[in-house]
Amino acid sequence: QVQLVESGGGLVQTGGSLRLSCAASGTIFRVNAMGWYRQAPGKQRELVAWIAANGGFTKYTDSVKGRFTISRDNAENTVLLQMNSLKPEDTGVYYCNKFPTYLGDFWGQGTQVAVSA
């Protein structure tokens, strides 16, 4: 059974921090690179960061470099996203999933992040 459960979102002020967590089912997690994605209001979902299956490689979209850190715990099937120095443009619903994704892939409910100016 496929499961992706994101948590940790909330409302913070500009400059604040949040730590997102994703619990993934083993069928998705074990052999895949994993990513965090976000969908801002009125925009398409975009990739924010991804991490290799063994955790040995990470990559970030330019807008979050130096502020966000993705990590994974392969023993617990979890993926984390530490977000620091948050900006209003980071506002959106954040999702985790394998990387890359394909049309028709299952998505979880996401977790809402709101950053006030």
N, C-alpha and C positions, 0 to 999 in steps of 0.2 A: 504494500500500500504506500502510495506516494504521500509524503507529508513535508510541508514547509511552514514553519511557524515562526514569524518574526515578532520581536518584542523590543521594548526599550525606548520607543519614541516618546515625544512629549513636546511641550512648549518651553522654549528657552529664549533668553535675550541674545542679541548679537554679541559674539565673543564667548558664548557659553559652550558647554560640552555635553555630548550624549554618547552613550555606548549602546549600540544595537546588537542584538543577539538573534541568531537564527538556528532553530533546531530542525535538522533535515533527516529524512528517513535514509537508512543505509543504502537503499537502492539508488538514490540520487547521489549520495555524498561520497561514497568510498572511492570511486574510480574517476571522479570528475573534478576538474577545476571548478571553483565556486565563485560566484560574483554577487556583488550588491548592485542593485539597480534602483533608480528613483524616477518617479513621475511627478513633475511639477504641475500645478493647476493649468489646464489648457494646453499642455505639451505632451509629446510622446515620451514613453518610458526610455530612459537612457542608462547605459552602463556607467557606474561610478568607479568601481574597482573590482579586480578579480585576483584570485590566488590559485596557484597550481595545486594539483592533487596532493603533493607531498609538502606543500607549504613553502617550497624553496624559491618561488618566484611570485612577485606581485606587480601589478600595474594599476595606475590610477589615471582617471581623466584629468586633464590639465587643471581644471578649476578647483580640484580638491587636493592636489599635490602639496605635501608639506603640512596638511591639516588633518587628513583622514588616514587611518591605519587599518588595514584589513588583516585578520589572522584567522586561524582555524585550529580546532582541537579535534584531531581525528579519532581520539578515543571516545569522545563524547558526541561525535557527529554534529558539531556546532561551528558556526562561522560568526565572527565578531566584526563589528565596524566601530572603531573608536573615532569619534568626530569631535575635533577641537576647533576653536576659533570660528564658530559657526556664523554664517552670514544669512541674511534674509533670502538670498537666492538659493540656499540649500533647502528651503521649504519644499515639502512634497511627501508623497507616500514612498517608503523605502521597502524594497523587496529583495529577498535573496533567491538565488536559483543557480543551477549549474551554469557554467560558461563554456562555450556559447549556448544560447537557447535557440530553439527552432519553433516555427509556427505550429501551434497546437500543444505546446508544452504546458504542463500544469503550473499554475502560479498560486502562491498562498495569498492571504488577506493583506499582507503588508503591515507596516507600522507607520503612523503619521508623525512627521517631524514638522514643527512650525517654529520659525525663528523670527522674533519680533525685532523691529528696527530700534 
